[in-house]
C-alpha cells in the first residue's frame, strides 16, 4: 500500500513538472518589444529577473535593492551565462528609481511584463527566459540556480 501511494505521488510530481516544462512562444510583436525595451541584441538567450511591486508582495522586496543585487550576483556566478543577456525588471519604478540604469536594470515599461506574464500578484519575484526565436519559459515566485540552468539548456535546443 505504501509503495502504491509513493508511486502515485511520484507520478503526479512528474506530470506536474512536465506541464511546467512546456515551451511557449511570444508573438513577433512581443518579441520585438522586449528586444527594443531591454536592449537585447546579439545574445541567444535573455533572462528577465522580474521584481514585483512591494504592494503585491508579502514583504518589502524593494527595500534593499543594492543588497538584493549582491545576492543575485553571487547566485548567477554559479551559472554559465555565455551568450546570455541577464537583466532585472522592476514593476515599481518609483521604488527602484535609484538602481534603474537602463543597461541591466529597467522599469517594466507600460506594465508590459506584469500584464502579459506575471499576473499572479502574490509572488514577489519571477523569472522569464526567452530564446532568440521567441520561445520562453516562465516561473512566478522564487527560483533556484538549477531551474535557471535547465531553462537555458532547454531553450538552447
Secondary structure, 3 states (H helix, E strand, C coil): CHHHHHHHHHHHHHHHHHHHCCCEECCHHHHHHHHHHCCCCCCCEEEEEEECCHHHCCCCCCCCHHHHHHHHHHHHHCCCCCCEEEEEEECCCCCCCCCCCCCCEEECHHHHHHHHCCCCCCCCEEEEEEECCCEEEEEECCCCHHHHHHHHHHHHC
